[in-house]
Amino acid sequence: MSTDKPPPANLTITAISAKNGVSTIERWQLKSPFFTSSEAGVSGVSFAQLGKAGNASYAVIPPRFNGGLHNAPAMQYVAFLTGEAVIAVPETGQSTTIKGGKDGLIIVADTKDVSRLGHVTTYPTGEETVALQIPFADGEVPEHIVLEDSAS
C-alpha cells in the first residue's frame, strides 16, 4: 500500500506541563523523527519512537466523569482511544479538548514537584472514555521543542 502524502518529519503533541509552579498547556514537537520501516508486514509504514515506557495501565472512565483538580500522577503519555476529555488549568484559564482516536495522544507532566495545583480533567460525553496511561521510564520526558505555549 502506498500513499502520496509523506509522513510528518516529527510528532507534534499536546502537553500539560508546568512553569513557575503553574500548569500550562503547550504544543510540543518531539525531537525523535518519524522513520519509514522496511520490516516485513509494516514495510512503508511511518513510525515515531516514543521512548522507554514504565508500567502502563488501561482505564475505562465513566460517562460525564469529573476528575477534579489534580496533578499528573507521573510524567506520562495518555492515549485517549475513545471518548473525549476536556483539560483545564484554573490558574491560567487555559483549556483544551482531546478527542479519542488518532489525535488522542498527549503528554501529561504537571506532577506535584513542578505544579502547585495541577489541572482539571472532565469527560463530558454520555459514553465511556478509554485511555492508556503510559509513564515514562525513569520519569524522563522525551526530548522536545515547545512550539506553542498558550500561557505566554
C-alpha positions as CSV (number, residue, x, y, z in Angstrom):
1,M,0.0,0.0,0.0
2,S,1.4,3.4,-0.9
3,T,0.4,6.9,-0.2
4,D,1.1,10.2,-1.9
5,K,1.3,12.1,1.3
6,P,4.7,12.0,3.0
7,P,4.9,11.4,6.8
8,P,5.4,14.4,9.0
9,A,9.0,14.9,10.0
10,N,8.3,14.8,13.7
11,L,5.4,14.1,16.0
12,T,3.6,17.1,17.4
13,I,1.6,16.6,20.6
14,T,-0.4,18.5,23.2
15,A,1.4,18.6,26.6
16,I,0.3,19.6,30.0
17,S,3.4,20.9,31.6
18,A,4.3,23.5,34.2
19,K,6.2,26.7,34.5
20,N,7.0,28.6,37.7
21,G,4.8,26.2,39.7
22,V,1.7,26.6,37.4
23,S,0.4,24.0,35.0
24,T,0.3,25.1,31.3
25,I,-1.0,23.7,28.1
26,E,1.6,23.6,25.3
27,R,2.2,22.1,21.9
28,W,5.4,20.1,21.7
29,Q,7.3,18.6,18.7
30,L,9.2,15.5,19.8
31,K,12.9,15.5,18.6
32,S,12.9,11.9,17.5
33,P,11.9,12.0,13.8
34,F,9.5,9.7,12.0
35,F,11.1,6.8,10.1
36,T,9.8,4.5,7.4
37,S,10.0,0.8,8.2
38,S,11.4,-1.8,5.8
39,E,10.3,-4.7,8.1
40,A,8.0,-7.3,6.7
41,G,4.4,-6.7,7.5
42,V,4.9,-2.9,8.1
43,S,7.2,-2.0,5.2
44,G,6.5,1.5,4.1
45,V,4.7,2.4,7.5
46,S,5.9,5.6,9.3
47,F,6.9,5.2,13.0
48,A,7.9,7.7,15.7
49,Q,9.9,6.3,18.6
50,L,8.2,7.4,21.8
51,G,10.9,6.5,24.2
52,K,11.1,4.0,27.1
53,A,7.9,3.3,29.0
54,G,7.2,2.3,32.5
55,N,4.2,0.2,33.8
56,A,1.3,1.1,31.5
57,S,-2.4,0.9,32.5
58,Y,-5.7,0.7,30.7
59,A,-8.5,3.0,32.1
60,V,-12.3,2.9,31.5
61,I,-13.7,6.2,32.5
62,P,-17.4,6.5,33.1
63,P,-19.6,9.0,31.2
64,R,-19.7,12.6,32.4
65,F,-16.9,11.9,34.9
66,N,-15.2,14.8,36.7
67,G,-11.6,14.0,37.7
68,G,-11.4,17.2,39.7
69,L,-8.3,19.3,40.3
70,H,-5.2,17.1,40.4
71,N,-1.6,16.8,39.4
72,A,-0.4,14.2,36.9
73,P,0.5,11.0,39.0
74,A,3.6,10.6,36.9
75,M,5.2,12.1,33.8
76,Q,3.5,10.1,31.1
77,Y,1.7,9.7,27.8
78,V,-2.0,9.4,28.0
79,A,-3.6,7.9,24.8
80,F,-7.3,8.5,24.6
81,L,-8.6,5.7,22.5
82,T,-12.3,6.6,22.6
83,G,-14.4,9.4,24.1
84,E,-13.5,13.0,24.9
85,A,-11.5,14.7,27.6
86,V,-11.5,18.4,28.5
87,I,-8.4,19.5,30.3
88,A,-8.4,22.9,32.0
89,V,-5.9,24.9,34.0
90,P,-7.9,27.1,36.5
91,E,-4.9,29.3,37.3
92,T,-4.5,30.4,33.7
93,G,-7.9,29.9,32.2
94,Q,-6.4,27.6,29.5
95,S,-8.3,24.6,28.3
96,T,-8.1,22.0,25.5
97,T,-10.4,19.3,24.3
98,I,-8.9,15.9,23.4
99,K,-10.9,13.5,21.3
100,G,-10.1,9.8,21.4
101,G,-8.6,8.2,18.4
102,K,-5.6,9.1,16.1
103,D,-5.1,12.5,17.7
104,G,-5.8,11.4,21.2
105,L,-2.1,11.0,22.4
106,I,-1.0,13.7,24.9
107,I,1.8,14.2,27.4
108,V,1.0,15.0,31.0
109,A,3.9,16.2,33.0
110,D,2.5,18.6,35.7
111,T,3.4,16.5,38.7
112,K,3.3,17.8,42.2
113,D,7.0,18.6,42.2
114,V,6.6,21.1,39.3
115,S,2.9,22.3,39.6
116,R,1.2,23.6,42.8
117,L,-2.4,22.8,41.8
118,G,-2.3,20.8,38.6
119,H,-5.3,20.7,36.2
120,V,-8.9,19.6,36.0
121,T,-10.0,16.8,33.6
122,T,-13.6,16.2,32.7
123,Y,-15.2,13.7,30.4
124,P,-18.4,15.4,29.1
125,T,-19.9,12.9,26.8
126,G,-22.6,10.3,27.6
127,E,-20.2,7.4,26.7
128,E,-17.2,5.8,28.4
129,T,-13.8,7.1,27.6
130,V,-11.0,4.6,27.3
131,A,-7.4,5.7,27.9
132,L,-3.9,4.2,28.2
133,Q,-1.6,5.7,30.8
134,I,2.0,5.1,29.8
135,P,4.5,6.5,32.3
136,F,8.0,7.5,31.0
137,A,10.7,5.1,32.3
138,D,12.8,6.8,35.0
139,G,10.4,9.9,34.7
140,E,12.3,11.2,31.7
141,V,10.2,13.3,29.4
142,P,11.2,12.8,25.7
143,E,13.4,15.4,24.1
144,H,11.2,18.1,22.5
145,I,10.8,21.6,21.3
146,V,8.0,23.8,22.6
147,L,6.1,25.1,19.6
148,E,3.3,26.9,21.4
149,D,2.9,28.0,25.0
150,S,-0.7,29.1,25.5
151,A,0.2,30.7,28.8
152,S,2.7,33.2,27.3
